[in-house]
Amino acid sequence: MTTLYFEVIGDEEISRKFANTPARMAQLQILLTQETELIDSAVTVLSAEFTGEMRAAWETAVGPEVGGLEGRAWNPTIQAAVLEHGRSPGSAPPPIDAIAPWVSAKLPGADPLVVARSIGAKGIEGAHMLEKAQAATLPVRIGLRSQIVGQMLEAS
């Protein structure tokens, strides 16, 4: 199974420069939690899917790692990576049981086997919901970082 996830970009550099006291480490952890939750909220909305399984499967974590802090959100569902990046034409068709609920809801009367073969032959375009969520939240995340880093610089 492929897990679709992202990491908050720049956290290592910020951590290296500012995580030199417990108070600053706590501020950075709050910042990364806020950034991760913003992206998680946005990607959950963009993960519209018939069964709701993928939308409900997004998970987040923020914590100290070797060399700094890390903010991460991921989706372990089998379809997450395919829906994000798409499927190349000529690739293996998706499992019939995985697409059958979607086929019955979106294409009533269609045979899931035929749809699966068509998807394998023609491929599908990626939805890029994680990529879009990161782009949509970037201005707010930059503002949060500027605010926290500014507070740290003032306090030093």
DSSP file with accessible surface (Angstrom, degrees, kcal/mol):
  #  RESIDUE AA STRUCTURE BP1 BP2  ACC     N-H-->O    O-->H-N    N-H-->O    O-->H-N    TCO  KAPPA ALPHA  PHI   PSI    X-CA   Y-CA   Z-CA
    1    1 A M              0   0  165      0, 0.0     2,-0.5     0, 0.0    77,-0.1   0.000 360.0 360.0 360.0 136.4    0.0    0.0    0.0
    2    2 A T        -     0   0   92     76,-0.2     2,-0.5    75,-0.1    79,-0.4  -0.810 360.0-148.4 -94.3 131.3    1.3    3.5   -0.9
    3    3 A T        -     0   0   64     -2,-0.5     2,-0.5    77,-0.1    75,-0.1  -0.880   6.1-145.5-101.7 127.9    0.7    6.1    1.8
    4    4 A L  E     +A   75   0A  11     71,-2.0    71,-2.7    -2,-0.5     2,-0.3  -0.798  37.1 147.6 -90.6 124.5    0.2    9.7    0.6
    5    5 A Y  E     -A   74   0A 112     -2,-0.5     2,-0.3    69,-0.3    69,-0.2  -0.974  31.4-152.1-151.3 166.0    1.7   12.2    2.9
    6    6 A F  E     -A   73   0A   9     67,-2.1    67,-1.4    -2,-0.3     2,-0.4  -0.949   9.7-145.2-134.5 158.4    3.4   15.6    3.1
    7    7 A E  E     -A   72   0A  60     -2,-0.3     2,-0.5    65,-0.2    65,-0.2  -0.944  34.3-101.4-120.1 147.9    5.8   17.2    5.5
    8    8 A V    >   -     0   0    1     63,-2.0     3,-1.1    -2,-0.4    63,-0.2  -0.561  44.8-126.3 -69.9 120.1    5.9   20.8    6.5
    9    9 A I  T 3  S+     0   0  128     -2,-0.5    -1,-0.1     1,-0.2    -3,-0.0  -0.446  85.1  18.2 -72.8 137.2    8.6   22.4    4.3
   10   10 A G  T 3> S+     0   0   27     -2,-0.2     4,-2.2     3,-0.0     5,-0.2   0.418  81.4 121.7  89.5  -1.7   11.3   24.4    6.1
   11   11 A D  H <> S+     0   0   15     -3,-1.1     4,-2.7     1,-0.2    58,-0.4   0.878  72.3  54.1 -65.7 -33.6   10.7   23.0    9.6
   12   12 A E  H  > S+     0   0  122      2,-0.2     4,-2.8     1,-0.2    -1,-0.2   0.932 110.0  46.1 -65.2 -44.0   14.3   21.7    9.9
   13   13 A E  H  > S+     0   0   97      2,-0.2     4,-2.0     1,-0.2    -2,-0.2   0.933 115.2  45.9 -65.6 -45.1   15.8   25.0    9.1
   14   14 A I  H  X S+     0   0   24     -4,-2.2     4,-2.5     1,-0.2     5,-0.4   0.933 114.4  49.2 -62.4 -42.9   13.5   26.9   11.5
   15   15 A S  H  X S+     0   0   10     -4,-2.7     4,-2.5    -5,-0.2    -2,-0.2   0.927 109.1  51.8 -62.6 -43.8   14.1   24.2   14.1
   16   16 A R  H  < S+     0   0  171     -4,-2.8    -1,-0.2     1,-0.2    -2,-0.2   0.895 117.4  39.1 -61.7 -38.1   17.9   24.4   13.7
   17   17 A K  H  < S+     0   0  115     -4,-2.0    -1,-0.2    -5,-0.2    -2,-0.2   0.814 132.4  18.9 -82.3 -31.7   17.9   28.2   14.1
   18   18 A F  H  < S+     0   0   25     -4,-2.5     2,-1.3    -5,-0.2     3,-0.4   0.577  94.5  87.7-121.9 -12.6   15.3   28.6   16.9
   19   19 A A     <  +     0   0   25     -4,-2.5    -1,-0.1    -5,-0.4    -4,-0.1  -0.194  54.5 114.6 -87.1  50.2   14.7   25.4   18.8
   20   20 A N  S    S+     0   0  107     -2,-1.3    -1,-0.2    -3,-0.1     3,-0.1   0.410  71.8  41.5-102.3   2.8   17.5   26.1   21.2
   21   21 A T  S  > S-     0   0   62     -3,-0.4     4,-2.7     1,-0.1     5,-0.2  -0.978  84.2-115.7-139.7 156.7   15.3   26.4   24.4
   22   22 A P  H  > S+     0   0  116      0, 0.0     4,-2.3     0, 0.0     5,-0.2   0.891 116.4  53.3 -59.4 -35.7   12.3   24.5   25.7
   23   23 A A  H  > S+     0   0   68      2,-0.2     4,-2.0     1,-0.2     5,-0.1   0.922 111.3  44.5 -66.8 -43.1   10.2   27.6   25.3
   24   24 A R  H  > S+     0   0   33      2,-0.2     4,-2.6     1,-0.2    -1,-0.2   0.894 111.0  54.3 -67.1 -39.2   11.1   28.1   21.7
   25   25 A M  H  X S+     0   0   57     -4,-2.7     4,-2.3     1,-0.2    -2,-0.2   0.920 108.4  50.1 -60.1 -40.8   10.7   24.4   21.0
   26   26 A A  H  X S+     0   0   50     -4,-2.3     4,-2.2     1,-0.2    -2,-0.2   0.910 109.9  50.3 -65.2 -40.9    7.2   24.6   22.4
   27   27 A Q  H  X S+     0   0   55     -4,-2.0     4,-2.4     1,-0.2    -1,-0.2   0.909 111.1  48.9 -62.7 -41.7    6.4   27.7   20.2
   28   28 A L  H  X S+     0   0    3     -4,-2.6     4,-2.8     2,-0.2     5,-0.2   0.881 108.3  53.4 -66.5 -36.4    7.7   25.8   17.1
   29   29 A Q  H  X S+     0   0   67     -4,-2.3     4,-2.2     2,-0.2    -1,-0.2   0.917 109.3  48.9 -65.9 -38.6    5.6   22.8   18.0
   30   30 A I  H  X S+     0   0   94     -4,-2.2     4,-2.6     2,-0.2    -2,-0.2   0.930 111.4  50.3 -63.6 -44.8    2.5   25.0   18.1
   31   31 A L  H  X S+     0   0    2     -4,-2.4     4,-2.6     1,-0.2    -2,-0.2   0.948 112.0  46.0 -57.8 -49.9    3.4   26.6   14.8
   32   32 A L  H  X S+     0   0    6     -4,-2.8     4,-2.7     1,-0.2     5,-0.2   0.874 111.1  53.1 -65.5 -34.8    3.9   23.2   13.1
   33   33 A T  H  X S+     0   0   44     -4,-2.2     4,-2.6    -5,-0.2    -1,-0.2   0.938 110.5  47.5 -63.8 -44.7    0.6   21.9   14.6
   34   34 A Q  H  X S+     0   0   73     -4,-2.6     4,-2.2     2,-0.2    -2,-0.2   0.926 113.9  46.9 -62.6 -44.7   -1.2   24.9   13.2
   35   35 A E  H  X S+     0   0    0     -4,-2.6     4,-2.2     2,-0.2     5,-0.2   0.925 113.5  48.2 -63.0 -45.2    0.3   24.5    9.8
   36   36 A T  H  X S+     0   0    1     -4,-2.7     4,-2.7     1,-0.2    -2,-0.2   0.917 111.7  49.6 -63.5 -42.0   -0.4   20.8    9.7
   37   37 A E  H  X S+     0   0  105     -4,-2.6     4,-2.7    -5,-0.2    -1,-0.2   0.878 108.7  53.6 -66.8 -36.1   -4.0   21.3   10.8
   38   38 A L  H  X S+     0   0   53     -4,-2.2     4,-2.2     2,-0.2    -1,-0.2   0.946 112.9  42.4 -60.9 -48.9   -4.5   24.0    8.1
   39   39 A I  H  X S+     0   0    0     -4,-2.2     4,-3.0     2,-0.2     5,-0.3   0.924 113.6  52.9 -65.4 -41.5   -3.3   21.6    5.4
   40   40 A D  H  X S+     0   0   34     -4,-2.7     4,-2.2    -5,-0.2    -2,-0.2   0.929 109.5  48.6 -59.9 -44.6   -5.3   18.7    6.9
   41   41 A S  H  X S+     0   0   72     -4,-2.7     4,-1.7     1,-0.2    -1,-0.2   0.928 114.2  45.9 -61.8 -44.9   -8.5   20.8    6.9
   42   42 A A  H  X S+     0   0   23     -4,-2.2     4,-2.0     1,-0.2    -2,-0.2   0.920 113.8  46.8 -66.3 -43.5   -8.0   21.9    3.3
   43   43 A V  H  X S+     0   0    0     -4,-3.0     4,-1.0     1,-0.2    -1,-0.2   0.861 107.8  57.5 -71.6 -29.8   -7.1   18.5    2.0
   44   44 A T  H >< S+     0   0   35     -4,-2.2     3,-0.6    -5,-0.3    -1,-0.2   0.937 108.5  46.2 -63.9 -42.9  -10.0   16.9    3.8
   45   45 A V  H 3< S+     0   0  102     -4,-1.7     3,-0.4     1,-0.2    -2,-0.2   0.909 113.7  48.9 -64.8 -40.1  -12.4   19.2    2.0
   46   46 A L  H 3< S+     0   0   76     -4,-2.0     2,-0.4     1,-0.2    -1,-0.2   0.615  93.4  79.2 -75.8 -12.4  -10.7   18.5   -1.3
   47   47 A S    <<  +     0   0    2     -4,-1.0     8,-0.3    -3,-0.6    -1,-0.2  -0.142  62.4 163.7 -89.2  39.5  -10.9   14.7   -0.8
   48   48 A A        +     0   0   74     -3,-0.4     2,-0.3    -2,-0.4     3,-0.1  -0.413   9.5 159.3 -60.7 124.9  -14.5   14.5   -1.8
   49   49 A E    >   -     0   0   47     -2,-0.2     3,-0.5     1,-0.1     6,-0.1  -0.989  48.5-114.6-151.9 144.9  -15.1   10.8   -2.5
   50   50 A F  T 3  S+     0   0  105     -2,-0.3    -1,-0.1     1,-0.2    -2,-0.0   0.902 111.7  38.0 -52.1 -52.6  -18.3    8.8   -2.6
   51   51 A T  T 3  S-     0   0   66      1,-0.1    -1,-0.2    -3,-0.1    -3,-0.0   0.732  94.9-135.2 -78.2 -18.8  -17.7    6.5    0.4
   52   52 A G  S <> S+     0   0   26     -3,-0.5     4,-2.3    -5,-0.1     5,-0.2   0.410  71.8 119.4  80.6  -5.3  -16.1    9.1    2.6
   53   53 A E  H  > S+     0   0  110      1,-0.2     4,-0.9     2,-0.2    24,-0.1   0.932  75.6  43.1 -60.1 -46.7  -13.4    6.6    3.5
   54   54 A M  H >4 S+     0   0    2      1,-0.2     3,-0.7     2,-0.2     4,-0.5   0.924 112.3  52.9 -69.2 -40.7  -10.5    8.6    2.1
   55   55 A R  H >4 S+     0   0  102     -8,-0.3     3,-0.7     1,-0.2    -1,-0.2   0.916 113.0  44.6 -59.8 -41.7  -11.8   11.9    3.6
   56   56 A A  H 3< S+     0   0   87     -4,-2.3    -1,-0.2     1,-0.2    -2,-0.2   0.639 102.2  69.4 -78.0 -13.2  -12.0   10.4    7.0
   57   57 A A  T <<  +     0   0   19     -4,-0.9    -1,-0.2    -3,-0.7    -2,-0.2   0.547  65.0 117.4 -88.5  -7.1   -8.6    8.7    6.8
   58   58 A W    <   -     0   0   20     -3,-0.7     2,-0.3    -4,-0.5    17,-0.2  -0.411  43.3-174.8 -63.5 134.3   -6.4   11.8    6.9
   59   59 A E  E     -B   74   0A  92     15,-2.6    15,-2.4    -2,-0.1     2,-0.3  -0.925   7.7-160.0-128.6 153.5   -4.2   11.7   10.0
   60   60 A T  E     +B   73   0A  59     -2,-0.3     2,-0.3    13,-0.2    13,-0.2  -0.942   9.6 176.3-133.3 156.2   -1.7   14.3   11.4
   61   61 A A  E     -B   72   0A  48     11,-2.4    11,-2.6    -2,-0.3     2,-0.4  -0.971   6.9-173.6-155.4 144.7    1.2   14.3   13.8
   62   62 A V  E     +B   71   0A  33     -2,-0.3     9,-0.2     9,-0.2   -33,-0.0  -0.996  28.9 128.1-137.0 134.4    3.7   16.9   15.0
   63   63 A G  E     -B   70   0A  12      7,-1.9     7,-1.8    -2,-0.4     2,-0.2  -0.988  57.5 -69.4-175.5 166.8    6.7   16.0   17.2
   64   64 A P  E     +B   69   0A  86      0, 0.0     2,-0.3     0, 0.0     5,-0.3  -0.474  49.0 176.1 -69.0 134.5   10.4   16.1   17.8
   65   65 A E  E >   -B   68   0A 106      3,-3.8     3,-2.2    -2,-0.2     2,-0.2  -0.851  47.1 -67.9-126.9 170.8   12.4   14.1   15.5
   66   66 A V  T 3  S+     0   0  154     -2,-0.3     3,-0.0     1,-0.3     0, 0.0  -0.426 125.4  14.1 -60.8 124.1   16.2   13.7   15.2
   67   67 A G  T 3  S-     0   0   62     -2,-0.2     2,-0.3   -52,-0.1    -1,-0.3   0.522 132.8 -39.4  87.9   3.7   17.5   17.1   14.0
   68   68 A G  E <  S- B   0  65A  10     -3,-2.2    -3,-3.8   -53,-0.1     2,-0.3  -0.972  84.1 -36.2 148.6-161.2   14.3   19.1   14.7
   69   69 A L  E     - B   0  64A   3    -58,-0.4     2,-0.4    -2,-0.3   -54,-0.1  -0.667  44.2-157.6 -98.4 159.9   10.6   19.1   14.6
   70   70 A E  E     - B   0  63A  40     -7,-1.8    -7,-1.9    -2,-0.3     2,-0.5  -0.998   8.1-165.4-141.9 131.6    8.4   17.5   12.0
   71   71 A G  E     + B   0  62A   0     -2,-0.4   -63,-2.0   -63,-0.2     2,-0.3  -0.975  23.1 169.6-112.8 132.1    4.8   18.2   10.9
   72   72 A R  E     -AB   7  61A  70    -11,-2.6   -11,-2.4    -2,-0.5     2,-0.4  -0.999  21.7-173.3-146.3 141.6    3.2   15.5    8.8
   73   73 A A  E     +AB   6  60A   0    -67,-1.4   -67,-2.1    -2,-0.3     2,-0.3  -0.981  19.8 172.4-128.4 145.4   -0.2   14.6    7.5
   74   74 A W  E     -AB   5  59A  61    -15,-2.4   -15,-2.6    -2,-0.4   -69,-0.3  -0.973  28.0-147.5-150.2 162.7   -0.9   11.4    5.6
   75   75 A N  E     -A    4   0A   0    -71,-2.7   -71,-2.0    -2,-0.3   -17,-0.2  -0.951   7.1-170.2-135.1 112.1   -3.6    9.2    4.2
   76   76 A P        +     0   0   36      0, 0.0   -18,-0.1     0, 0.0    -1,-0.1   0.454  45.6 121.9 -85.2   1.5   -3.0    5.4    4.3
   77   77 A T    >>  -     0   0   11      1,-0.1     3,-0.9   -23,-0.1     4,-0.5  -0.304  70.0-123.7 -66.6 151.2   -6.0    4.5    2.0
   78   78 A I  H 3> S+     0   0   98      1,-0.2     4,-0.5     2,-0.1     3,-0.2   0.825 109.0  49.0 -64.6 -30.8   -5.1    2.5   -1.1
   79   79 A Q  H 3> S+     0   0   35      1,-0.2     4,-3.0     2,-0.1     5,-0.3   0.639  87.6  86.2 -86.9 -11.5   -6.8    5.1   -3.4
   80   80 A A  H <> S+     0   0    0     -3,-0.9     4,-2.2     1,-0.2     5,-0.2   0.933  92.9  41.7 -57.7 -51.7   -5.1    8.2   -1.9
   81   81 A A  H  X S+     0   0   14     -4,-0.5     4,-2.8   -79,-0.4     5,-0.4   0.895 116.2  50.1 -65.3 -37.9   -2.0    8.1   -4.0
   82   82 A V  H  X S+     0   0   39     -4,-0.5     4,-2.7     1,-0.2    -2,-0.2   0.932 112.2  46.8 -66.9 -43.5   -3.9    7.2   -7.2
   83   83 A L  H  < S+     0   0   55     -4,-3.0    44,-3.9     2,-0.2    45,-0.6   0.856 116.2  46.3 -67.6 -32.7   -6.4   10.0   -6.7
   84   84 A E  H  < S+     0   0    6     -4,-2.2    44,-1.4    -5,-0.3    -2,-0.2   0.958 129.5  20.0 -70.8 -51.8   -3.6   12.5   -6.0
   85   85 A H  H  < S-     0   0  122     -4,-2.8    41,-0.5     1,-0.2    -2,-0.2   0.603 101.3-133.1 -98.9 -15.6   -1.2   11.5   -8.8
   86   86 A G  E  <  -C  125   0B  16     -4,-2.7     2,-0.4    -5,-0.4    -1,-0.2  -0.341  23.9 -81.6  89.7-175.5   -3.5    9.8  -11.3
   87   87 A R  E     -C  124   0B  51     37,-2.1    37,-1.9    -2,-0.1     3,-0.1  -0.999  38.9-121.7-134.0 129.0   -3.0    6.5  -13.1
   88   88 A S    >   -     0   0   85     -2,-0.4     3,-1.6    35,-0.2    35,-0.3  -0.394  35.4 -98.7 -69.4 144.5   -0.9    6.2  -16.3
   89   89 A P  T 3  S+     0   0   97      0, 0.0    33,-0.2     0, 0.0    32,-0.2  -0.345 110.4  27.4 -58.6 140.3   -2.6    4.7  -19.4
   90   90 A G  T 3  S+     0   0   67     30,-1.3    31,-0.2    31,-0.4    30,-0.1   0.505  93.0 128.6  84.5   5.2   -1.7    1.1  -19.9
   91   91 A S  S <  S-     0   0   40     -3,-1.6    -1,-0.3    29,-0.9    32,-0.1  -0.320  72.4 -71.3 -84.8 174.8   -1.3    0.5  -16.1
   92   92 A A        -     0   0   70      1,-0.1    -1,-0.2    -3,-0.1    -4,-0.0  -0.354  57.1-108.9 -63.4 141.5   -2.9   -2.3  -14.2
   93   93 A P        -     0   0   70      0, 0.0    24,-0.1     0, 0.0    23,-0.1  -0.348  38.8 -98.4 -68.3 155.2   -6.6   -1.8  -13.6
   94   94 A P        -     0   0   10      0, 0.0    26,-0.1     0, 0.0     2,-0.1  -0.337  51.0 -83.0 -69.2 157.5   -7.8   -0.9  -10.1
   95   95 A P    >>  -     0   0   64      0, 0.0     4,-1.3     0, 0.0     3,-0.6  -0.395  36.3-134.5 -61.1 134.3   -9.2   -3.7   -7.9
   96   96 A I  H 3> S+     0   0   75      1,-0.2     4,-2.0     2,-0.2     3,-0.5   0.906 104.1  53.5 -60.2 -42.7  -12.9   -4.2   -8.8
   97   97 A D  H 34 S+     0   0  132      1,-0.2    -1,-0.2     2,-0.2     0, 0.0   0.801 105.6  56.2 -66.2 -23.7  -14.0   -4.3   -5.2
   98   98 A A  H <4 S+     0   0   54     -3,-0.6     4,-0.3     1,-0.2    -1,-0.2   0.835 117.8  31.0 -76.2 -31.6  -12.2   -1.0   -4.6
   99   99 A I  H  X S+     0   0   23     -4,-1.3     4,-3.0    -3,-0.5     5,-0.2   0.591  93.9  91.7-103.0 -10.0  -14.2    0.9   -7.3
  100  100 A A  H  X S+     0   0   31     -4,-2.0     4,-2.7     1,-0.2     5,-0.2   0.893  87.6  48.7 -55.3 -45.2  -17.5   -1.0   -7.2
  101  101 A P  H  > S+     0   0   50      0, 0.0     4,-1.7     0, 0.0    -1,-0.2   0.926 114.4  46.3 -62.4 -39.9  -19.2    1.4   -4.7
  102  102 A W  H  > S+     0   0  103     -4,-0.3     4,-3.0     2,-0.2     5,-0.4   0.927 112.4  50.6 -65.4 -44.2  -18.1    4.4   -6.7
  103  103 A V  H  X S+     0   0    1     -4,-3.0     4,-2.9     1,-0.2     7,-0.3   0.936 110.0  49.2 -60.8 -45.4  -19.2    2.8  -10.0
  104  104 A S  H  < S+     0   0   80     -4,-2.7    -1,-0.2    -5,-0.2    -2,-0.2   0.856 117.4  41.8 -66.4 -30.0  -22.7    1.9   -8.6
  105  105 A A  H  < S+     0   0   42     -4,-1.7    -2,-0.2    -5,-0.2    -1,-0.2   0.892 127.3  28.3 -81.4 -41.4  -23.1    5.5   -7.3
  106  106 A K  H  < S+     0   0  126     -4,-3.0    -3,-0.2     1,-0.2    -2,-0.2   0.742 132.2  30.6 -94.3 -27.0  -21.7    7.4  -10.2
  107  107 A L  S >< S-     0   0   71     -4,-2.9     3,-2.6    -5,-0.4    -1,-0.2  -0.548  80.2-159.3-131.9  66.7  -22.4    5.1  -13.1
  108  108 A P  T 3  S+     0   0  104      0, 0.0    -4,-0.1     0, 0.0     3,-0.1  -0.194  78.6  15.5 -52.8 132.8  -25.6    3.2  -12.3
  109  109 A G  T 3  S+     0   0   87      1,-0.3     2,-0.2    -5,-0.1    -5,-0.1   0.276  94.5 128.9  87.7 -11.0  -25.9    0.0  -14.3
  110  110 A A    <   -     0   0   41     -3,-2.6    -1,-0.3    -7,-0.3    -3,-0.1  -0.488  64.2-116.3 -77.6 149.9  -22.3    0.0  -15.4
  111  111 A D     >  -     0   0   86     -2,-0.2     4,-2.2     1,-0.1     3,-0.4  -0.750  14.7-146.2 -86.1 119.9  -20.2   -3.1  -14.9
  112  112 A P  H  > S+     0   0   33      0, 0.0     4,-2.9     0, 0.0     5,-0.2   0.839  99.1  57.4 -56.2 -32.4  -17.3   -2.4  -12.4
  113  113 A L  H  > S+     0   0   58      2,-0.2     4,-2.4     1,-0.2     5,-0.2   0.931 107.6  46.2 -64.3 -43.3  -15.1   -4.9  -14.4
  114  114 A V  H  > S+     0   0   88     -3,-0.4     4,-2.3     2,-0.2    -1,-0.2   0.920 114.1  48.4 -65.4 -42.5  -15.5   -2.9  -17.6
  115  115 A V  H  X S+     0   0   21     -4,-2.2     4,-2.7     2,-0.2    -2,-0.2   0.928 110.9  50.8 -64.4 -44.1  -14.9    0.4  -15.8
  116  116 A A  H  X S+     0   0    2     -4,-2.9     4,-2.5     1,-0.2    -2,-0.2   0.926 111.1  48.2 -60.0 -44.4  -11.8   -1.0  -14.1
  117  117 A R  H  X S+     0   0  158     -4,-2.4     4,-2.5     1,-0.2    -1,-0.2   0.903 111.5  50.7 -63.2 -39.0  -10.4   -2.2  -17.4
  118  118 A S  H  X S+     0   0   43     -4,-2.3     4,-3.3     2,-0.2     5,-0.4   0.921 109.8  49.4 -65.2 -43.2  -11.1    1.2  -19.0
  119  119 A I  H  X S+     0   0   26     -4,-2.7     4,-2.5     1,-0.2   -28,-0.2   0.924 112.2  48.9 -62.0 -42.6   -9.3    3.0  -16.2
  120  120 A G  H  < S+     0   0    3     -4,-2.5   -30,-1.3    -5,-0.2   -29,-0.9   0.918 117.4  40.8 -62.5 -41.6   -6.3    0.7  -16.6
  121  121 A A  H  < S+     0   0   64     -4,-2.5   -31,-0.4   -32,-0.2    -2,-0.2   0.929 129.0  27.0 -73.9 -45.4   -6.2    1.2  -20.4
  122  122 A K  H  < S-     0   0  154     -4,-3.3    -3,-0.2   -33,-0.2    -2,-0.2   0.673  96.9-146.0 -92.8 -21.8   -6.9    4.9  -20.5
  123  123 A G     <  -     0   0   14     -4,-2.5     2,-0.3    -5,-0.4   -35,-0.2  -0.101  14.5-104.3  77.2 176.6   -5.6    6.0  -17.1
  124  124 A I  E     -C   87   0B  62    -37,-1.9   -37,-2.1    -4,-0.1     2,-0.2  -0.989  23.2-109.8-140.5 150.9   -7.1    8.8  -15.0
  125  125 A E  E     -C   86   0B 171     -2,-0.3   -39,-0.3   -39,-0.2     2,-0.1  -0.544  39.3-112.9 -74.8 140.8   -6.0   12.4  -14.3
  126  126 A G        -     0   0   10    -41,-0.5   -42,-0.2    -2,-0.2   -41,-0.2  -0.464  10.3-145.2 -73.6 148.6   -4.8   13.1  -10.8
  127  127 A A        -     0   0   44    -44,-3.9   -43,-0.2   -45,-0.1    -1,-0.1   0.688  19.7-153.2 -85.7 -22.5   -7.0   15.3   -8.6
  128  128 A H     >  +     0   0   54    -44,-1.4     4,-2.6   -45,-0.6     5,-0.2   0.836  35.0 156.2  54.4  38.8   -3.9   16.8   -6.8
  129  129 A M  H  > S+     0   0    5      2,-0.2     4,-2.3     1,-0.2     5,-0.1   0.891  70.5  47.2 -67.1 -35.4   -5.9   17.5   -3.7
  130  130 A L  H  > S+     0   0    7      2,-0.2     4,-2.4     1,-0.2    -1,-0.2   0.935 112.9  49.0 -70.5 -43.0   -2.9   17.5   -1.4
  131  131 A E  H  > S+     0   0  117      1,-0.2     4,-2.1     2,-0.2    -2,-0.2   0.925 113.6  47.2 -59.8 -44.4   -0.9   19.8   -3.8
  132  132 A K  H  X S+     0   0  117     -4,-2.6     4,-2.8     1,-0.2    -1,-0.2   0.882 110.1  53.0 -66.2 -38.5   -3.9   22.2   -4.0
  133  133 A A  H  X S+     0   0    0     -4,-2.3     4,-1.8     2,-0.2    -2,-0.2   0.906 109.4  48.5 -64.5 -41.5   -4.3   22.2   -0.2
  134  134 A Q  H  X S+     0   0   53     -4,-2.4     4,-0.8     2,-0.2    -2,-0.2   0.931 114.4  45.8 -64.3 -43.5   -0.7   23.1    0.3
  135  135 A A  H >< S+     0   0   67     -4,-2.1     3,-0.6     1,-0.2    -2,-0.2   0.915 111.9  51.6 -66.0 -41.5   -0.9   25.9   -2.3
  136  136 A A  H 3< S+     0   0   73     -4,-2.8     4,-0.3     1,-0.2    -1,-0.2   0.832 115.6  40.7 -66.3 -32.1   -4.2   27.2   -0.9
  137  137 A T  H 3X S+     0   0   12     -4,-1.8     4,-2.6    -5,-0.2    -1,-0.2   0.527  88.0  96.4 -94.5  -5.3   -2.9   27.4    2.7
  138  138 A L  H <X S+     0   0   80     -4,-0.8     4,-2.9    -3,-0.6     5,-0.3   0.899  81.0  50.9 -56.5 -47.1    0.6   28.8    1.9
  139  139 A P  H  > S+     0   0   93      0, 0.0     4,-2.0     0, 0.0    -1,-0.2   0.924 114.0  44.9 -59.6 -40.7   -0.2   32.5    2.5
  140  140 A V  H  > S+     0   0   82     -4,-0.3     4,-2.4     2,-0.2    -2,-0.2   0.922 113.4  50.3 -67.7 -40.9   -1.7   31.8    5.9
  141  141 A R  H  X S+     0   0   19     -4,-2.6     4,-2.5     2,-0.2    -1,-0.2   0.905 109.2  50.9 -66.2 -38.0    1.1   29.4    6.8
  142  142 A I  H  X S+     0   0   90     -4,-2.9     4,-2.7    -5,-0.2    -1,-0.2   0.920 110.0  51.2 -64.4 -40.3    3.7   32.0    5.8
  143  143 A G  H  X S+     0   0   38     -4,-2.0     4,-2.3    -5,-0.3    -2,-0.2   0.914 109.4  49.6 -61.8 -43.1    1.9   34.5    8.0
  144  144 A L  H  X S+     0   0   30     -4,-2.4     4,-2.5     2,-0.2     5,-0.2   0.931 112.1  48.1 -60.9 -45.3    2.0   32.2   10.9
  145  145 A R  H  X S+     0   0   45     -4,-2.5     4,-2.9     1,-0.2     5,-0.4   0.925 110.7  50.8 -62.5 -44.2    5.7   31.5   10.5
  146  146 A S  H  X S+     0   0   77     -4,-2.7     4,-2.4     1,-0.2    -1,-0.2   0.915 111.6  48.5 -60.5 -42.0    6.5   35.2   10.2
  147  147 A Q  H  X S+     0   0  113     -4,-2.3     4,-2.2    -5,-0.2    -2,-0.2   0.953 115.7  41.7 -63.5 -49.4    4.5   35.9   13.4
  148  148 A I  H  X S+     0   0   16     -4,-2.5     4,-2.2     2,-0.2    -2,-0.2   0.936 117.2  46.5 -67.7 -45.9    6.2   33.2   15.5
  149  149 A V  H  X S+     0   0   30     -4,-2.9     4,-2.5    -5,-0.2    -1,-0.2   0.915 111.5  53.3 -64.5 -38.5    9.7   33.8   14.2
  150  150 A G  H  X S+     0   0   25     -4,-2.4     4,-2.5    -5,-0.4    -1,-0.2   0.917 108.2  49.8 -60.1 -42.6    9.2   37.5   14.7
  151  151 A Q  H  X S+     0   0   78     -4,-2.2     4,-2.0     1,-0.2    -1,-0.2   0.906 111.0  49.9 -63.1 -40.1    8.2   36.9   18.3
  152  152 A M  H  X S+     0   0    0     -4,-2.2     4,-0.7     1,-0.2    -2,-0.2   0.903 110.7  48.8 -66.2 -40.7   11.3   34.7   18.8
  153  153 A L  H >< S+     0   0  101     -4,-2.5     3,-0.7     1,-0.2    -2,-0.2   0.901 111.2  50.1 -66.9 -40.0   13.6   37.4   17.4
  154  154 A E  H 3< S+     0   0  169     -4,-2.5    -1,-0.2     1,-0.2    -2,-0.2   0.869 109.4  52.1 -63.2 -36.7   12.0   40.1   19.6
  155  155 A A  H 3<        0   0   87     -4,-2.0    -1,-0.2    -5,-0.2    -2,-0.2   0.621 360.0 360.0 -77.2 -11.9   12.5   37.9   22.6
  156  156 A S    <<        0   0  103     -3,-0.7    -3,-0.0    -4,-0.7    -4,-0.0  -0.306 360.0 360.0 -91.4 360.0   16.2   37.3   21.9
